[in-house]
Amino acid sequence: MHSNKPVRSDKYQQIFHETYAGDEFLATFNNTQSLSGLLNPFEYNEEVLDLEDELKRKFWAIAELVLTENQKKIIKLKCDGYTQVEIAKILDLNQSSICKCIQGNVDYSVKGKPKIYGGAVKKLRKLVLKNTEIKELLDRINELKEERF
């Protein structure tokens, strides 16, 4: 027996209407002069996108060399947007283990100053900041973004 009583999902269900849109109309949404392009000017800049892709390749090349297998899995999941709790569930690990893997382990017994041991972020930051190719890519991306404004 089906009831005509409204259901809660009716409040947020979307109604779609299909209509024809010509090529000229669609083209207005696909360039830097469109509303979306003006709000996010870098979204359609092919050179910036290419540089960002190259930056990602260089970053992951460094990560592949210096991270342990476990750190690689965790960092990849973190980059995909998962939280530490979600990563812990996926890998069947403790959330504090995920945190230590990413941030490192802190030792407070060394002359009153905290010392961080290990941690994927520390390893990667150290090597990425020394890499001249990555510095050049970041500089070029910043130049392109400054030119826009």
C-alpha positions in Angstrom: 0.0 0.0 0.0 1.5 3.3 -1.1 0.8 6.5 0.8 0.4 9.9 -0.7 1.9 11.4 2.4 4.9 13.7 1.5 8.3 12.3 2.4 11.2 14.2 3.9 13.3 13.9 0.7 10.7 15.9 -1.3 12.1 19.0 0.4 15.5 18.6 -1.2 14.9 16.7 -4.4 15.9 18.5 -7.5 13.7 19.0 -10.5 15.5 18.9 -13.8 14.3 20.4 -17.0 15.9 19.4 -20.3 16.2 21.9 -23.0 18.2 22.5 -26.2 21.3 24.7 -26.0 23.1 25.7 -29.1 26.9 25.7 -29.6 27.2 29.4 -29.3 25.3 29.4 -26.0 27.5 26.6 -24.6 30.7 28.3 -25.7 29.9 31.3 -23.5 30.4 29.0 -20.5 33.8 27.7 -21.6 36.2 30.6 -21.6 37.8 33.2 -19.4 35.2 35.8 -20.2 32.3 33.7 -18.8 30.9 34.2 -15.4 32.7 31.2 -14.1 35.9 32.3 -15.7 35.7 35.7 -14.1 35.0 34.3 -10.7 37.8 31.7 -11.0 40.3 33.1 -13.6 42.8 30.2 -13.3 40.3 27.5 -14.0 40.6 27.9 -17.7 44.3 28.9 -18.0 45.8 26.0 -19.8 49.4 27.0 -19.0 48.6 27.1 -15.2 46.8 23.8 -15.4 49.8 22.2 -17.3 52.2 23.6 -14.7 50.1 22.3 -11.9 50.0 18.9 -13.5 53.8 18.9 -13.8 54.1 20.0 -10.2 52.0 17.1 -9.1 54.2 14.7 -11.2 57.4 16.0 -9.6 55.9 15.9 -6.1 54.8 12.3 -6.5 58.2 11.3 -8.0 59.8 12.6 -4.8 57.2 10.9 -2.6 57.8 7.5 -4.4 61.5 7.8 -3.6 61.4 8.8 0.1 58.2 7.5 1.6 57.6 4.1 3.0 54.8 2.0 1.4 52.5 2.7 4.3 53.2 6.5 4.1 52.5 6.5 0.4 49.1 4.8 0.9 48.2 7.2 3.6 49.3 10.4 1.8 47.5 9.3 -1.4 44.3 8.8 0.5 44.8 12.1 2.3 45.3 13.9 -1.0 42.1 12.2 -2.3 40.3 14.1 0.5 39.8 11.3 3.1 40.0 12.3 6.8 42.4 10.6 9.2 39.5 8.6 10.7 38.4 7.4 7.3 41.9 6.4 6.3 42.3 4.5 9.6 39.1 2.5 8.7 40.2 1.9 5.2 43.6 0.6 6.2 42.4 -1.0 9.4 44.8 1.0 11.5 44.5 3.2 14.6 43.7 6.9 13.9 46.7 8.0 16.0 49.0 5.8 13.8 47.7 7.7 10.8 48.4 11.1 12.5 51.9 10.0 13.4 52.5 8.7 9.9 51.5 12.1 8.4 52.8 14.5 11.1 55.5 12.5 12.8 56.1 11.6 16.4 56.9 14.3 18.9 59.5 13.8 21.6 59.3 16.4 24.4 62.2 15.1 26.4 65.0 16.8 24.4 66.0 19.9 26.3 62.4 21.1 26.8 61.9 21.7 23.1 59.7 19.4 21.1 61.5 17.3 18.4 59.5 15.7 15.6 60.7 12.3 14.3 59.6 10.9 11.0 56.4 12.0 9.4 55.7 12.1 5.7 55.0 15.8 5.7 58.4 16.7 7.2 60.2 14.4 4.8 58.4 15.8 1.7 58.6 19.5 2.8 62.4 19.2 3.3 63.0 17.7 -0.2 60.4 19.7 -2.1 61.8 23.0 -0.8 65.3 22.0 -2.0 64.1 21.0 -5.5 64.9 23.7 -8.0 62.5 22.4 -10.6 59.6 22.6 -8.2 60.7 26.1 -7.2 60.7 27.2 -10.8 57.3 25.7 -11.4 55.8 27.5 -8.4 57.4 30.8 -9.4 56.0 30.5 -12.9 52.5 29.6 -11.6 52.6 32.7 -9.3 53.8 34.9 -12.2 50.8 33.8 -14.3 48.4 34.3 -11.5 49.8 37.8 -10.8 49.5 38.8 -14.5 45.8 38.0 -14.4 45.2 40.7 -11.8 
